[in-house]
Amino acid sequence: MRSPVLDVDEQVTAGAPLSSAPRLAPPYVIFDRAHWATLRGASQVALPEAELRALAGVNDPASLSDVTEVFLPLVRLIELHMAAARSLNQMVGGAFVGQWRGTMPYVIAIAGSVAVGKSTFARLLRAVLSQGPSRPRVDLVATDGFLHPTKFLKEHQLMERKGFPESYDLRRMLTFLEGVKAGDGHLQIPNYSHEAYDVVPGEFQVVNRPDILIFEGLNVLQTANSTAVASDFFDFTIYLDADTATIEDWYVDRFLKLQRTVFQREASYFHHYKDLTPEAAAKVAHDIWRRINLPNLVENIEPTRRRARVVMRKGRDHRIEEIWLRQT
């Protein structure tokens, strides 16, 4: 029996809701999901349902309709930007400078709050991009690997600020991104364990000149008082968005699921929460959200939304409902 795969034409035409015309809210053009889905052009992709399930997160579903209606148009847009950028670089390098270095990795950044679904979104984008006509090699890097080790955070009283800009090794992050755009090979990023809640000593992810690099994290679009910021190295930027109260609900729901599963393991940093009642666990989750994650969202993450090329707005069911495309 054939594995169920995505048939783009069937998904788009079968019972698709009527779309409204995009509206202007300068500097954005705002599309509803149905209209956005029509912008996929002739793009097609095949993803087995088992692969989709593997790409989903703890609290973030991944569906065929998401791939059809959201990711195919997005990938088409990214491919247009890639073609234009590479054509310009080739003309400048060849016709103007006289020294064409070849194609450098195209870097896509994904930003957004804790619990908004960045990791699932990044994995899906990688899967769809990888099936493009040229079969590009796509690497995915999360900024978690650039967090300072727990020992450092404790010594500098930063455990309550984990995820804030000062909890990251910014110098190491910028050195990595600079190496990516310079075409350097075999770049190393420390592996991060969500179970141990810490970087893993001596373990690294290696990035070796991919065609496309997806760089995902909380504060990747943030500016800083320095000679360089991470966004200097990005070619395309995406912000994943939702109402703040909705994200808090998602965070609490995810915490409760992890408390019943991962937190039960002795190796888990949060093992001390394993015996909490659901009510007590929810109280802890709300407290962590309001003390740490909400201030970080308001102070550092949400203000960077306006810097993204595309803003993906999610509803309460995690479904992307609106797409905001910045024109300037």
Secondary structure, DSSP 8 states (H G I E B T S, - for coil): -------HHHHHHSS-------EEETTEEEEEHHHHHGGGTT------HHHHHHH--SS----HHHIIIIIHHHHHHHHHHHHHHHHHHHHIIIIIIS-------EEEEEEE-TTSSHHHHHHHHHHHHHTSTT---EEEEEGGGGB--HHHHHHTT-GGGTTSGGGB-HHHHHHHHHHHHTT--SEEEEEEETTTTEEEEEEEEEE---SEEEEE-TTTT---SSS--GGGG-SEEEEEE--HHHHHHHHHHHHHHHHHTGGGSTT-TTGGGTT--HHHHHHHHHHHIIIIIHHHIIIIIGGGGGG-SEEEEE-TTS-EEEEEEE--
